[in-house]
């Protein structure tokens, strides 16, 4: 339980960085970190509920979506020249 609260606390810090970040790159990175911490939280829930195999599949799909979204945002920013 303490681990999940620690993860949620760090997600809230990253959310603050995503909303108040100094640049667009910092905001993209913070959203990506939130996705990574969400994956850790999904796996922690799987460990607690003793259904790790099921939650590993969900975490894997979520990681792929998170990675593809980060690539898409980066490519969009690169093409538009946003700084």
Buried (B, 14 or more C-beta within 10 A) or exposed (E): EEEEEEBEEBBEEBBEBBEEBEEEBEBBBBBBBBBBBBBBBBBBBBEEEEEBEEBBEBBEEBBEEBEEBBEEBBEEBEEEEEE
